[in-house]
Amino acid sequence: MIKILVVDDQILVRAGLAALLRADPGLDVVGEAATGEEAVDQAAATRPDVILMDIRMPGMNGVAATERILSAESDHRPRVLILTTFDLDKYVYDALRIGASGFLLKDTPPQRLIAAIHTVASGDMLFAPSVTRRLIETYTSRRDPLLLSPALHLLTTREVEVLKLVGRALSNAEIATRLRVSEATVKTHLNRTMAKLNLTSRAQIVALAYESGLITPGREDSPHTRGWTPTERRTPAG
């Protein structure tokens, strides 16, 4: 059973979402919140697995609430699925950087919303296609070259390969197939990468991959993009 917290300042939207989710036998709505402040309190009290977070709210918005929730010292870290009216809300990238697990438009069909909750609850990310497209357009429209993060030099060649594939929103299973290794090996490389870069979610990896210029939308980049050389030139076995 996946525990859900629904956050939206519009009572009809919030009530509609809660009623929809309660009708699914695999979901349990453990709380509702109308503000960012209430979301922070409810998250601590109910310990949901997934939070449906409205991004635009008066007072503390969804980004600020998400940051407070995900930065709290707790042994339970919920997944946050952002709901937005626009396909490139000005807050979307900020939410991605602080660890949101995905973004959906509020006009998403009910069954797709339920599927999205199951996806992020399992640890994967999910983006509405239009949100992904607009994010890519934003990065490719920048005039100045993006600088690589110095921390990337800490990674091995294989860790860079895994990071780039996560950045392209591939699941662990898809990465394992692409690299011809086990999912356990992918998880090991991913955990080491996140530890070295001080990241806490796959969403932050996506943000870093695009922000640093490590991957370029529309093509497969080599590990030596823009003159960057990893600490280990030979790909380790597995």
Backbone torsions as a table, in degrees:
resi	resn	phi	psi	omega
1	MET	NA	126.1	180.0
2	ILE	-95.0	123.5	-179.5
3	LYS	-86.9	130.6	-173.5
4	ILE	-120.7	138.5	168.9
5	LEU	-113.7	125.4	-178.5
6	VAL	-103.7	124.6	-177.8
7	VAL	-123.7	116.9	177.0
8	ASP	-161.7	136.7	-177.1
9	ASP	-78.4	-13.7	178.3
10	GLN	-93.9	117.7	-171.8
11	ILE	-61.9	-37.6	-179.1
12	LEU	-68.6	-40.0	177.9
13	VAL	-65.3	-46.7	-178.4
14	ARG	-62.2	-45.6	-179.3
15	ALA	-65.6	-38.3	179.2
16	GLY	-64.9	-42.9	178.4
17	LEU	-64.1	-44.7	-178.9
18	ALA	-61.9	-43.2	179.9
19	ALA	-64.3	-41.2	178.7
20	LEU	-60.7	-45.8	-176.4
21	LEU	-71.9	-34.7	179.1
22	ARG	-65.4	-22.6	-179.9
23	ALA	-76.6	-12.5	179.1
24	ASP	-91.0	125.4	-176.6
25	PRO	-65.5	-16.6	-178.6
26	GLY	-94.5	0.0	-176.1
27	LEU	-121.4	145.5	179.4
28	ASP	-132.2	110.0	178.6
29	VAL	-78.4	109.0	-175.1
30	VAL	-96.6	-6.9	179.7
31	GLY	-174.7	161.3	175.9
32	GLU	-134.5	146.9	179.7
33	ALA	-141.3	143.2	-178.1
34	ALA	-103.1	-11.9	-179.0
35	THR	-138.2	166.5	176.6
36	GLY	-63.3	-38.7	178.9
37	GLU	-62.0	-44.4	178.1
38	GLU	-63.8	-36.5	179.9
39	ALA	-61.8	-43.4	179.2
40	VAL	-61.5	-46.1	-179.5
41	ASP	-65.4	-44.1	-178.6
42	GLN	-66.2	-37.1	179.4
43	ALA	-62.7	-40.5	179.3
44	ALA	-69.8	-35.2	-175.3
45	ALA	-80.7	-37.8	-172.8
46	THR	-101.6	-17.1	179.2
47	ARG	50.2	60.4	-179.1
48	PRO	-71.6	158.6	174.1
49	ASP	-82.9	-37.2	-179.0
50	VAL	-134.4	138.0	175.3
51	ILE	-115.2	122.8	170.9
52	LEU	-86.7	110.4	-169.9
53	MET	-113.7	115.3	172.6
54	ASP	-66.5	134.9	-174.1
55	ILE	-85.5	-29.5	-178.2
56	ARG	-110.1	110.3	177.7
57	MET	-142.6	150.1	176.6
58	PRO	-66.6	152.6	-177.9
59	GLY	75.2	-126.4	178.0
60	MET	-76.6	113.9	-178.2
61	ASN	-78.5	179.0	-175.5
62	GLY	-64.3	-31.2	179.0
63	VAL	-68.6	-47.4	180.0
64	ALA	-62.8	-40.9	179.0
65	ALA	-64.8	-42.2	178.4
66	THR	-60.7	-43.9	-179.9
67	GLU	-62.8	-42.7	179.1
68	ARG	-62.7	-43.1	-177.3
69	ILE	-67.6	-45.4	-175.4
70	LEU	-76.7	-19.5	179.8
71	SER	-93.4	-6.0	-179.4
72	ALA	-65.6	140.5	177.7
73	GLU	-76.0	104.9	-175.9
74	SER	-154.3	153.4	176.3
75	ASP	-85.2	2.8	-179.8
76	HIS	-126.8	117.9	-178.3
77	ARG	-116.1	108.1	-178.4
78	PRO	-73.2	160.6	171.7
79	ARG	-92.1	137.9	-178.4
80	VAL	-113.2	120.8	178.0
81	LEU	-107.4	111.6	-175.3
82	ILE	-80.1	133.5	174.6
83	LEU	-109.4	125.5	-178.1
84	THR	-134.6	151.0	-179.9
85	THR	-80.4	-32.3	-175.1
86	PHE	-108.2	149.6	-175.3
87	ASP	-75.0	-11.4	169.4
88	LEU	-144.0	69.9	175.1
89	ASP	-59.7	143.9	-176.9
90	LYS	-62.7	-17.6	-179.0
91	TYR	-93.1	-8.4	-171.8
92	VAL	-59.6	-47.6	-177.2
93	TYR	-64.7	-38.7	177.4
94	ASP	-60.1	-41.0	179.5
95	ALA	-65.9	-37.2	178.0
96	LEU	-62.8	-43.1	-176.8
97	ARG	-66.2	-31.7	-176.8
98	ILE	-90.4	-0.7	171.3
99	GLY	115.2	13.0	174.6
100	ALA	-60.3	146.4	-174.6
101	SER	-92.0	-7.9	179.7
102	GLY	173.3	172.2	-178.3
103	PHE	-139.3	135.4	175.6
104	LEU	-134.6	149.3	173.7
105	LEU	-80.1	151.5	-176.9
106	LYS	-69.8	-13.8	177.6
107	ASP	-94.3	15.0	176.9
108	THR	-62.0	134.2	178.1
109	PRO	-57.8	146.8	-176.8
110	PRO	-51.2	-47.6	-177.4
111	GLN	-66.1	-31.7	177.8
112	ARG	-71.2	-35.5	177.0
113	LEU	-63.5	-45.4	180.0
114	ILE	-63.6	-41.8	177.7
115	ALA	-62.9	-37.2	179.9
116	ALA	-64.7	-39.3	178.6
117	ILE	-62.1	-44.1	178.4
118	HIS	-63.9	-36.4	-179.2
119	THR	-64.6	-50.9	-177.6
120	VAL	-71.3	-30.2	178.1
121	ALA	-64.2	-29.7	-179.9
122	SER	-80.9	-6.0	177.2
123	GLY	106.5	-3.8	178.3
124	ASP	-89.7	169.4	176.9
125	MET	-101.2	161.9	177.7
126	LEU	-148.8	131.6	178.8
127	PHE	-130.7	135.9	171.3
128	ALA	-61.1	137.4	-177.0
129	PRO	-51.6	-40.3	-178.1
130	SER	-68.0	-33.3	177.6
131	VAL	-66.4	-45.0	178.2
132	THR	-59.4	-45.9	-179.1
133	ARG	-60.8	-43.9	-178.1
134	ARG	-70.2	-35.5	176.1
135	LEU	-62.0	-44.6	178.6
136	ILE	-62.4	-42.3	178.9
137	GLU	-61.0	-37.4	179.8
138	THR	-63.1	-45.1	-179.2
139	TYR	-68.0	-43.2	-175.8
140	THR	-72.6	-16.0	-179.9
141	SER	-86.4	-7.2	180.0
142	ARG	-70.1	139.2	-177.2
143	ARG	-84.2	-38.3	-176.6
144	ASP	-84.5	138.3	178.4
145	PRO	-60.0	142.7	177.4
146	LEU	-82.6	136.8	-178.5
147	LEU	-88.7	138.4	177.7
148	LEU	-69.8	142.3	177.0
149	SER	-68.4	131.0	178.4
150	PRO	-57.3	-28.8	-178.0
151	ALA	-64.9	-21.6	-179.6
152	LEU	-64.1	-22.0	179.1
153	HIS	-68.3	-12.4	178.7
154	LEU	-79.5	-13.0	-172.7
155	LEU	-88.4	149.4	172.2
156	THR	-80.3	169.6	179.3
157	THR	-59.1	-43.9	-178.5
158	ARG	-67.4	-37.5	177.7
159	GLU	-64.1	-35.9	176.9
160	VAL	-66.0	-42.1	178.6
161	GLU	-59.4	-44.4	179.4
162	VAL	-64.8	-44.2	-180.0
163	LEU	-58.8	-43.4	-178.6
164	LYS	-65.5	-38.2	-179.4
165	LEU	-72.5	-36.5	173.1
166	VAL	-63.6	-39.4	178.1
167	GLY	-60.3	-26.8	177.0
168	ARG	-91.4	13.8	173.4
169	ALA	69.9	26.1	174.7
170	LEU	-79.8	146.0	176.5
171	SER	-78.6	168.1	178.0
172	ASN	-59.0	-39.4	179.7
173	ALA	-64.0	-41.9	179.7
174	GLU	-66.9	-38.5	178.1
175	ILE	-65.6	-42.2	178.8
176	ALA	-58.8	-42.8	178.6
177	THR	-64.7	-43.9	-178.3
178	ARG	-63.4	-40.9	-176.1
179	LEU	-93.1	-4.9	-179.8
180	ARG	59.9	47.0	175.4
181	VAL	-131.8	175.9	178.8
182	SER	-81.2	160.9	176.1
183	GLU	-64.2	-34.0	178.6
184	ALA	-61.2	-39.6	178.2
185	THR	-65.8	-41.1	177.7
186	VAL	-60.4	-45.0	-179.8
187	LYS	-61.7	-38.6	179.3
188	THR	-63.2	-48.7	178.8
189	HIS	-62.1	-40.2	-178.2
190	LEU	-66.1	-43.3	179.1
191	ASN	-63.0	-41.0	178.5
192	ARG	-65.4	-40.5	179.5
193	THR	-62.6	-46.6	-178.8
194	MET	-64.8	-36.0	178.6
195	ALA	-66.6	-43.9	-179.0
196	LYS	-65.3	-35.9	-176.4
197	LEU	-95.6	1.2	179.8
198	ASN	58.9	45.7	178.4
199	LEU	-107.9	153.3	-177.2
200	THR	-122.1	-1.7	-179.0
201	SER	-152.5	160.3	176.8
202	ARG	-65.2	-32.9	179.6
203	ALA	-61.4	-38.8	178.2
204	GLN	-66.9	-30.9	175.8
205	ILE	-64.7	-43.4	178.2
206	VAL	-58.9	-46.2	-179.4
207	ALA	-60.6	-45.6	-179.6
208	LEU	-64.0	-41.7	-177.2
209	ALA	-60.2	-42.3	179.4
210	TYR	-78.6	-42.9	-176.4
211	GLU	-63.1	-38.7	-178.0
212	SER	-78.1	-19.4	-176.0
213	GLY	87.6	8.3	-179.1
214	LEU	-62.0	-37.1	174.2
215	ILE	-120.3	148.8	178.9
216	THR	-116.2	126.0	-179.1
217	PRO	-54.6	133.5	172.8
218	GLY	97.2	-8.3	178.1
219	ARG	-150.2	158.4	177.9
220	GLU	-87.4	115.5	-179.9
221	ASP	-86.4	151.7	173.8
222	SER	-82.4	163.4	178.7
223	PRO	-62.6	-15.9	-175.7
224	HIS	-99.3	26.1	179.1
225	THR	-54.0	131.2	175.6
226	ARG	55.4	37.6	172.7
227	GLY	80.0	3.6	-179.0
228	TRP	-77.0	136.2	179.2
229	THR	-123.1	123.4	179.9
230	PRO	-70.5	168.1	-178.5
231	THR	-70.8	-20.6	-177.9
232	GLU	-127.7	110.2	-174.9
233	ARG	-76.7	-28.5	-179.1
234	ARG	-93.5	130.3	179.1
235	THR	-67.5	122.3	179.8
236	PRO	-68.4	151.0	179.8
237	ALA	-64.7	139.6	178.1
238	GLY	78.2	NA	NA
